[in-house]
């Protein structure tokens, strides 16, 4: 037996409406209720809709659609500041003051060799071996004018006070008997002729208060060395 054809949707809705009326107006469960357009949209909403459609036509003046809830938006006139604007301005001002305070902690000075007189220049003195004329010491002070020890008349250079650089080879540790006990010396020698130039009370890997240079071991001019006088 062939299946019975399904009636159109409009006829099915009409038949269901008659059955619902016969049963006391009970609506079929699980089906959406059909509403009339005029029962949902009032006259004010229809007027707003027509006004918005007219604004979208060519040559029409654009009209801003009405917002249902304006509580989230601050209502201000032209030139009037809101609380959010005041807070944002205060936050930006505090950030600028913090950056200025950090920049005042240090000062940056950019200079080249042409304007290095801004920080001042220190003259370096060079000293040479008194025998072969090899460059041995460079210092910011004239070592020949420094005070000397009473024990062996060695020149005493305070390492923490005066900048200097030794161009020498360090050798063995030597113990010398003194009146107050035993003195320990870490001597350094000329790279060219191995002449003893001086000593330190500590090895080169450790810090010491003084560096001592033997008497007549250094000369201020290379031509004053014995090798250049022949």
Buried (B, 14 or more C-beta within 10 A) or exposed (E): EEEEEEEEEEEEEEEEEEEEEEEEEEEEEEEEEEEEEEEEEEEEEEEBEEEBEEEEEEEEEEEEEEEEEEEEEEEEEEEEEEEEEEEEEEEEEEEEEEEEEEEEEEEEEEEEEEEEEEEEEEEEBBBBBBBBBBBBBBBEBEBEEBEEEEEEEBBBBBBEEEEBEBBBEBEEEEEEEEEEEEBBBBBBBBBBBBBBBBBBBBEEEEEBEBBBBBEEBBBEEBEEBEBEEE
